[in-house]
Amino acid sequence: MSNINNKIIFENDEETDLIKNLYIYENILLEATKTNHPHLLCKYSYDITKSFNSFYNNIHILNEEDFDKKISRLKLVELF
């Protein structure tokens, strides 16, 4: 399963929402440590879990026929 030449394809709201939530992790972590507010990490964990749940329940991953889409979605699962 060589994915060097695969295109990354995200076209659903659930995918982009999950990507946005994954992207802000570092900022949330830094803010929580800087302000000494660990509850920010709890809220983030809850929000990203809701985002992943929506993604996983609404988007076909293993049954996706388009190989590039399947690999893109599996990469999102791995990142989560």
Backbone atoms as SQL, in Angstrom:
CREATE TABLE atoms (id INTEGER PRIMARY KEY, chain TEXT, resi INTEGER, resn TEXT, atom TEXT, x REAL, y REAL, z REAL);
INSERT INTO atoms VALUES
  (1, 'A', 1, 'MET', 'N', 0.851, -1.179, 0.000),
  (2, 'A', 1, 'MET', 'CA', 0.000, 0.000, 0.000),
  (3, 'A', 1, 'MET', 'C', 0.892, 1.236, 0.000),
  (4, 'A', 2, 'SER', 'N', 1.413, 1.556, -1.131),
  (5, 'A', 2, 'SER', 'CA', 2.256, 2.738, -1.254),
  (6, 'A', 2, 'SER', 'C', 1.379, 3.973, -1.357),
  (7, 'A', 3, 'ASN', 'N', 1.586, 4.919, -0.468),
  (8, 'A', 3, 'ASN', 'CA', 0.759, 6.120, -0.493),
  (9, 'A', 3, 'ASN', 'C', 1.592, 7.373, -0.765),
  (10, 'A', 4, 'ILE', 'N', 2.733, 7.201, -1.393),
  (11, 'A', 4, 'ILE', 'CA', 3.580, 8.344, -1.715),
  (12, 'A', 4, 'ILE', 'C', 2.919, 9.216, -2.769),
  (13, 'A', 5, 'ASN', 'N', 2.293, 8.620, -3.764),
  (14, 'A', 5, 'ASN', 'CA', 1.708, 9.379, -4.870),
  (15, 'A', 5, 'ASN', 'C', 0.206, 9.598, -4.709),
  (16, 'A', 6, 'ASN', 'N', -0.346, 9.205, -3.587),
  (17, 'A', 6, 'ASN', 'CA', -1.783, 9.361, -3.388),
  (18, 'A', 6, 'ASN', 'C', -2.133, 10.808, -3.121),
  (19, 'A', 7, 'LYS', 'N', -3.284, 11.196, -3.631),
  (20, 'A', 7, 'LYS', 'CA', -3.810, 12.524, -3.351),
  (21, 'A', 7, 'LYS', 'C', -4.516, 12.490, -2.010),
  (22, 'A', 8, 'ILE', 'N', -4.453, 13.586, -1.295),
  (23, 'A', 8, 'ILE', 'CA', -5.213, 13.708, -0.061),
  (24, 'A', 8, 'ILE', 'C', -6.522, 14.377, -0.438),
  (25, 'A', 9, 'ILE', 'N', -7.614, 13.693, -0.148),
  (26, 'A', 9, 'ILE', 'CA', -8.925, 14.181, -0.557),
  (27, 'A', 9, 'ILE', 'C', -9.840, 14.268, 0.662),
  (28, 'A', 10, 'PHE', 'N', -10.264, 15.477, 0.968),
  (29, 'A', 10, 'PHE', 'CA', -11.250, 15.695, 2.018),
  (30, 'A', 10, 'PHE', 'C', -12.337, 16.574, 1.430),
  (31, 'A', 11, 'GLU', 'N', -13.571, 16.075, 1.431),
  (32, 'A', 11, 'GLU', 'CA', -14.632, 16.831, 0.796),
  (33, 'A', 11, 'GLU', 'C', -15.909, 16.909, 1.625),
  (34, 'A', 12, 'ASN', 'N', -15.888, 16.363, 2.816),
  (35, 'A', 12, 'ASN', 'CA', -17.073, 16.380, 3.670),
  (36, 'A', 12, 'ASN', 'C', -16.848, 17.279, 4.878),
  (37, 'A', 13, 'ASP', 'N', -17.948, 17.826, 5.392),
  (38, 'A', 13, 'ASP', 'CA', -17.860, 18.682, 6.570),
  (39, 'A', 13, 'ASP', 'C', -17.267, 17.946, 7.766),
  (40, 'A', 14, 'GLU', 'N', -17.614, 16.689, 7.922),
  (41, 'A', 14, 'GLU', 'CA', -17.111, 15.911, 9.049),
  (42, 'A', 14, 'GLU', 'C', -15.593, 15.771, 8.982),
  (43, 'A', 15, 'GLU', 'N', -15.063, 15.608, 7.781),
  (44, 'A', 15, 'GLU', 'CA', -13.615, 15.500, 7.620),
  (45, 'A', 15, 'GLU', 'C', -12.930, 16.821, 7.955),
  (46, 'A', 16, 'THR', 'N', -13.451, 17.904, 7.412),
  (47, 'A', 16, 'THR', 'CA', -12.808, 19.198, 7.659),
  (48, 'A', 16, 'THR', 'C', -12.938, 19.630, 9.119),
  (49, 'A', 17, 'ASP', 'N', -14.051, 19.314, 9.766),
  (50, 'A', 17, 'ASP', 'CA', -14.192, 19.625, 11.186),
  (51, 'A', 17, 'ASP', 'C', -13.158, 18.870, 12.018),
  (52, 'A', 18, 'LEU', 'N', -12.956, 17.597, 11.703),
  (53, 'A', 18, 'LEU', 'CA', -11.963, 16.814, 12.426),
  (54, 'A', 18, 'LEU', 'C', -10.562, 17.363, 12.188),
  (55, 'A', 19, 'ILE', 'N', -10.266, 17.734, 10.961),
  (56, 'A', 19, 'ILE', 'CA', -8.954, 18.313, 10.649),
  (57, 'A', 19, 'ILE', 'C', -8.723, 19.594, 11.438),
  (58, 'A', 20, 'LYS', 'N', -9.733, 20.438, 11.491),
  (59, 'A', 20, 'LYS', 'CA', -9.611, 21.695, 12.252),
  (60, 'A', 20, 'LYS', 'C', -9.358, 21.413, 13.727),
  (61, 'A', 21, 'ASN', 'N', -10.070, 20.444, 14.281),
  (62, 'A', 21, 'ASN', 'CA', -9.872, 20.099, 15.690),
  (63, 'A', 21, 'ASN', 'C', -8.497, 19.500, 15.941),
  (64, 'A', 22, 'LEU', 'N', -8.011, 18.684, 15.033),
  (65, 'A', 22, 'LEU', 'CA', -6.672, 18.130, 15.181),
  (66, 'A', 22, 'LEU', 'C', -5.615, 19.230, 15.091),
  (67, 'A', 23, 'TYR', 'N', -5.851, 20.187, 14.232),
  (68, 'A', 23, 'TYR', 'CA', -4.891, 21.269, 13.997),
  (69, 'A', 23, 'TYR', 'C', -4.675, 22.157, 15.225),
  (70, 'A', 24, 'ILE', 'N', -5.711, 22.358, 16.028),
  (71, 'A', 24, 'ILE', 'CA', -5.590, 23.289, 17.147),
  (72, 'A', 24, 'ILE', 'C', -5.034, 22.651, 18.423),
  (73, 'A', 25, 'TYR', 'N', -4.701, 21.372, 18.383),
  (74, 'A', 25, 'TYR', 'CA', -4.224, 20.688, 19.579),
  (75, 'A', 25, 'TYR', 'C', -3.054, 21.416, 20.245),
  (76, 'A', 26, 'GLU', 'N', -2.063, 21.747, 19.490),
  (77, 'A', 26, 'GLU', 'CA', -0.880, 22.398, 20.066),
  (78, 'A', 26, 'GLU', 'C', -1.245, 23.716, 20.745),
  (79, 'A', 27, 'ASN', 'N', -2.108, 24.503, 20.113),
  (80, 'A', 27, 'ASN', 'CA', -2.524, 25.776, 20.712),
  (81, 'A', 27, 'ASN', 'C', -3.275, 25.561, 22.022),
  (82, 'A', 28, 'ILE', 'N', -4.136, 24.557, 22.057),
  (83, 'A', 28, 'ILE', 'CA', -4.882, 24.256, 23.283),
  (84, 'A', 28, 'ILE', 'C', -3.925, 23.827, 24.382),
  (85, 'A', 29, 'LEU', 'N', -2.981, 22.966, 24.047),
  (86, 'A', 29, 'LEU', 'CA', -2.009, 22.486, 25.025),
  (87, 'A', 29, 'LEU', 'C', -1.176, 23.639, 25.586),
  (88, 'A', 30, 'LEU', 'N', -0.699, 24.504, 24.706),
  (89, 'A', 30, 'LEU', 'CA', 0.090, 25.654, 25.154),
  (90, 'A', 30, 'LEU', 'C', -0.730, 26.602, 26.021),
  (91, 'A', 31, 'GLU', 'N', -1.969, 26.854, 25.627),
  (92, 'A', 31, 'GLU', 'CA', -2.842, 27.746, 26.394),
  (93, 'A', 31, 'GLU', 'C', -3.135, 27.162, 27.776),
  (94, 'A', 32, 'ALA', 'N', -3.375, 25.863, 27.838),
  (95, 'A', 32, 'ALA', 'CA', -3.669, 25.215, 29.118),
  (96, 'A', 32, 'ALA', 'C', -2.469, 25.289, 30.065),
  (97, 'A', 33, 'THR', 'N', -1.282, 25.114, 29.532),
  (98, 'A', 33, 'THR', 'CA', -0.097, 25.176, 30.392),
  (99, 'A', 33, 'THR', 'C', 0.251, 26.614, 30.759),
  (100, 'A', 34, 'LYS', 'N', 0.083, 27.524, 29.826),
  (101, 'A', 34, 'LYS', 'CA', 0.418, 28.931, 30.077),
  (102, 'A', 34, 'LYS', 'C', -0.520, 29.547, 31.122),
  (103, 'A', 35, 'THR', 'N', -1.796, 29.214, 31.048),
  (104, 'A', 35, 'THR', 'CA', -2.780, 29.821, 31.943),
  (105, 'A', 35, 'THR', 'C', -3.078, 28.961, 33.175),
  (106, 'A', 36, 'ASN', 'N', -2.456, 27.762, 33.213),
  (107, 'A', 36, 'ASN', 'CA', -2.693, 26.827, 34.307),
  (108, 'A', 36, 'ASN', 'C', -4.185, 26.461, 34.417),
  (109, 'A', 37, 'HIS', 'N', -4.788, 26.204, 33.252),
  (110, 'A', 37, 'HIS', 'CA', -6.193, 25.801, 33.171),
  (111, 'A', 37, 'HIS', 'C', -6.301, 24.430, 32.495),
  (112, 'A', 38, 'PRO', 'N', -6.078, 23.361, 33.247),
  (113, 'A', 38, 'PRO', 'CA', -6.123, 22.026, 32.640),
  (114, 'A', 38, 'PRO', 'C', -7.495, 21.653, 32.088),
  (115, 'A', 39, 'HIS', 'N', -8.538, 22.347, 32.540),
  (116, 'A', 39, 'HIS', 'CA', -9.878, 22.029, 32.026),
  (117, 'A', 39, 'HIS', 'C', -9.990, 22.307, 30.524),
  (118, 'A', 40, 'LEU', 'N', -9.096, 23.143, 29.988),
  (119, 'A', 40, 'LEU', 'CA', -9.100, 23.376, 28.533),
  (120, 'A', 40, 'LEU', 'C', -8.803, 22.085, 27.774),
  (121, 'A', 41, 'LEU', 'N', -7.934, 21.257, 28.326),
  (122, 'A', 41, 'LEU', 'CA', -7.634, 19.970, 27.692),
  (123, 'A', 41, 'LEU', 'C', -8.830, 19.022, 27.770),
  (124, 'A', 42, 'CYS', 'N', -9.550, 19.082, 28.872),
  (125, 'A', 42, 'CYS', 'CA', -10.753, 18.244, 29.007),
  (126, 'A', 42, 'CYS', 'C', -11.802, 18.651, 27.974),
  (127, 'A', 43, 'LYS', 'N', -12.006, 19.945, 27.839),
  (128, 'A', 43, 'LYS', 'CA', -12.979, 20.438, 26.861),
  (129, 'A', 43, 'LYS', 'C', -12.546, 20.067, 25.448),
  (130, 'A', 44, 'TYR', 'N', -11.250, 20.231, 25.164),
  (131, 'A', 44, 'TYR', 'CA', -10.725, 19.871, 23.851),
  (132, 'A', 44, 'TYR', 'C', -10.930, 18.377, 23.587),
  (133, 'A', 45, 'SER', 'N', -10.638, 17.542, 24.572),
  (134, 'A', 45, 'SER', 'CA', -10.810, 16.094, 24.413),
  (135, 'A', 45, 'SER', 'C', -12.257, 15.753, 24.088),
  (136, 'A', 46, 'TYR', 'N', -13.167, 16.408, 24.778),
  (137, 'A', 46, 'TYR', 'CA', -14.586, 16.181, 24.531),
  (138, 'A', 46, 'TYR', 'C', -14.965, 16.641, 23.118),
  (139, 'A', 47, 'ASP', 'N', -14.513, 17.816, 22.734),
  (140, 'A', 47, 'ASP', 'CA', -14.855, 18.361, 21.410),
  (141, 'A', 47, 'ASP', 'C', -14.285, 17.514, 20.276),
  (142, 'A', 48, 'ILE', 'N', -13.044, 17.090, 20.409),
  (143, 'A', 48, 'ILE', 'CA', -12.442, 16.310, 19.318),
  (144, 'A', 48, 'ILE', 'C', -13.053, 14.910, 19.255),
  (145, 'A', 49, 'THR', 'N', -13.456, 14.388, 20.394),
  (146, 'A', 49, 'THR', 'CA', -14.130, 13.085, 20.399),
  (147, 'A', 49, 'THR', 'C', -15.484, 13.173, 19.706),
  (148, 'A', 50, 'LYS', 'N', -16.228, 14.257, 19.961),
  (149, 'A', 50, 'LYS', 'CA', -17.502, 14.459, 19.261),
  (150, 'A', 50, 'LYS', 'C', -17.269, 14.589, 17.757),
  (151, 'A', 51, 'SER', 'N', -16.228, 15.322, 17.389),
  (152, 'A', 51, 'SER', 'CA', -15.912, 15.514, 15.978),
  (153, 'A', 51, 'SER', 'C', -15.554, 14.182, 15.313),
  (154, 'A', 52, 'PHE', 'N', -14.739, 13.382, 15.988),
  (155, 'A', 52, 'PHE', 'CA', -14.360, 12.084, 15.431),
  (156, 'A', 52, 'PHE', 'C', -15.572, 11.162, 15.332),
  (157, 'A', 53, 'ASN', 'N', -16.410, 11.180, 16.339),
  (158, 'A', 53, 'ASN', 'CA', -17.605, 10.338, 16.326),
  (159, 'A', 53, 'ASN', 'C', -18.501, 10.690, 15.135),
  (160, 'A', 54, 'SER', 'N', -18.669, 11.961, 14.886),
  (161, 'A', 54, 'SER', 'CA', -19.469, 12.392, 13.740),
  (162, 'A', 54, 'SER', 'C', -18.830, 11.931, 12.435),
  (163, 'A', 55, 'PHE', 'N', -17.536, 12.092, 12.328),
  (164, 'A', 55, 'PHE', 'CA', -16.793, 11.649, 11.150),
  (165, 'A', 55, 'PHE', 'C', -16.959, 10.139, 10.951),
  (166, 'A', 56, 'TYR', 'N', -16.713, 9.378, 11.994),
  (167, 'A', 56, 'TYR', 'CA', -16.727, 7.924, 11.899),
  (168, 'A', 56, 'TYR', 'C', -18.122, 7.374, 11.596),
  (169, 'A', 57, 'ASN', 'N', -19.147, 8.005, 12.127),
  (170, 'A', 57, 'ASN', 'CA', -20.509, 7.526, 11.902),
  (171, 'A', 57, 'ASN', 'C', -21.089, 7.929, 10.554),
  (172, 'A', 58, 'ASN', 'N', -20.574, 8.989, 9.952),
  (173, 'A', 58, 'ASN', 'CA', -21.180, 9.507, 8.727),
  (174, 'A', 58, 'ASN', 'C', -20.366, 9.300, 7.449),
  (175, 'A', 59, 'ILE', 'N', -19.119, 8.924, 7.594),
  (176, 'A', 59, 'ILE', 'CA', -18.244, 8.809, 6.429),
  (177, 'A', 59, 'ILE', 'C', -17.786, 7.364, 6.254),
  (178, 'A', 60, 'HIS', 'N', -17.896, 6.871, 5.038),
  (179, 'A', 60, 'HIS', 'CA', -17.397, 5.525, 4.741),
  (180, 'A', 60, 'HIS', 'C', -15.878, 5.566, 4.712),
  (181, 'A', 61, 'ILE', 'N', -15.273, 4.611, 5.385),
  (182, 'A', 61, 'ILE', 'CA', -13.815, 4.561, 5.394),
  (183, 'A', 61, 'ILE', 'C', -13.360, 3.300, 4.669),
  (184, 'A', 62, 'LEU', 'N', -13.540, 2.159, 5.277),
  (185, 'A', 62, 'LEU', 'CA', -13.058, 0.916, 4.671),
  (186, 'A', 62, 'LEU', 'C', -13.873, 0.503, 3.453),
  (187, 'A', 63, 'ASN', 'N', -15.116, 0.926, 3.369),
  (188, 'A', 63, 'ASN', 'CA', -15.957, 0.586, 2.215),
  (189, 'A', 63, 'ASN', 'C', -15.811, 1.578, 1.069),
  (190, 'A', 64, 'GLU', 'N', -15.012, 2.596, 1.255),
  (191, 'A', 64, 'GLU', 'CA', -14.817, 3.608, 0.201),
  (192, 'A', 64, 'GLU', 'C', -14.138, 2.962, -1.005),
  (193, 'A', 65, 'GLU', 'N', -14.711, 3.170, -2.174),
  (194, 'A', 65, 'GLU', 'CA', -14.164, 2.584, -3.394),
  (195, 'A', 65, 'GLU', 'C', -12.983, 3.370, -3.951),
  (196, 'A', 66, 'ASP', 'N', -12.997, 4.668, -3.775),
  (197, 'A', 66, 'ASP', 'CA', -11.895, 5.513, -4.242),
  (198, 'A', 66, 'ASP', 'C', -10.701, 5.326, -3.307),
  (199, 'A', 67, 'PHE', 'N', -9.618, 4.788, -3.846),
  (200, 'A', 67, 'PHE', 'CA', -8.456, 4.450, -3.027),
  (201, 'A', 67, 'PHE', 'C', -7.854, 5.675, -2.346),
  (202, 'A', 68, 'ASP', 'N', -7.755, 6.795, -3.051),
  (203, 'A', 68, 'ASP', 'CA', -7.177, 8.005, -2.466),
  (204, 'A', 68, 'ASP', 'C', -8.025, 8.529, -1.304),
  (205, 'A', 69, 'LYS', 'N', -9.330, 8.478, -1.457),
  (206, 'A', 69, 'LYS', 'CA', -10.217, 8.893, -0.367),
  (207, 'A', 69, 'LYS', 'C', -10.055, 7.967, 0.838),
  (208, 'A', 70, 'LYS', 'N', -9.996, 6.669, 0.560),
  (209, 'A', 70, 'LYS', 'CA', -9.850, 5.694, 1.644),
  (210, 'A', 70, 'LYS', 'C', -8.565, 5.956, 2.429),
  (211, 'A', 71, 'ILE', 'N', -7.468, 6.158, 1.735),
  (212, 'A', 71, 'ILE', 'CA', -6.178, 6.408, 2.393),
  (213, 'A', 71, 'ILE', 'C', -6.224, 7.718, 3.167),
  (214, 'A', 72, 'SER', 'N', -6.829, 8.739, 2.596),
  (215, 'A', 72, 'SER', 'CA', -6.953, 10.027, 3.281),
  (216, 'A', 72, 'SER', 'C', -7.726, 9.871, 4.586),
  (217, 'A', 73, 'ARG', 'N', -8.790, 9.124, 4.541),
  (218, 'A', 73, 'ARG', 'CA', -9.621, 8.923, 5.730),
  (219, 'A', 73, 'ARG', 'C', -8.920, 8.063, 6.770),
  (220, 'A', 74, 'LEU', 'N', -8.189, 7.063, 6.314),
  (221, 'A', 74, 'LEU', 'CA', -7.419, 6.247, 7.251),
  (222, 'A', 74, 'LEU', 'C', -6.318, 7.060, 7.930),
  (223, 'A', 75, 'LYS', 'N', -5.753, 8.001, 7.212),
  (224, 'A', 75, 'LYS', 'CA', -4.756, 8.890, 7.807),
  (225, 'A', 75, 'LYS', 'C', -5.375, 9.762, 8.899),
  (226, 'A', 76, 'LEU', 'N', -6.595, 10.209, 8.663),
  (227, 'A', 76, 'LEU', 'CA', -7.308, 10.986, 9.691),
  (228, 'A', 76, 'LEU', 'C', -7.545, 10.142, 10.936),
  (229, 'A', 77, 'VAL', 'N', -7.950, 8.901, 10.739),
  (230, 'A', 77, 'VAL', 'CA', -8.165, 7.998, 11.876),
  (231, 'A', 77, 'VAL', 'C', -6.863, 7.828, 12.644),
  (232, 'A', 78, 'GLU', 'N', -5.779, 7.632, 11.931),
  (233, 'A', 78, 'GLU', 'CA', -4.468, 7.468, 12.558),
  (234, 'A', 78, 'GLU', 'C', -4.068, 8.727, 13.346),
  (235, 'A', 79, 'LEU', 'N', -4.304, 9.879, 12.778),
  (236, 'A', 79, 'LEU', 'CA', -3.973, 11.131, 13.475),
  (237, 'A', 79, 'LEU', 'C', -4.786, 11.317, 14.742),
  (238, 'A', 80, 'PHE', 'N', -6.038, 10.922, 14.679),
  (239, 'A', 80, 'PHE', 'CA', -6.895, 11.055, 15.854),
  (240, 'A', 80, 'PHE', 'C', -6.334, 10.210, 16.984);
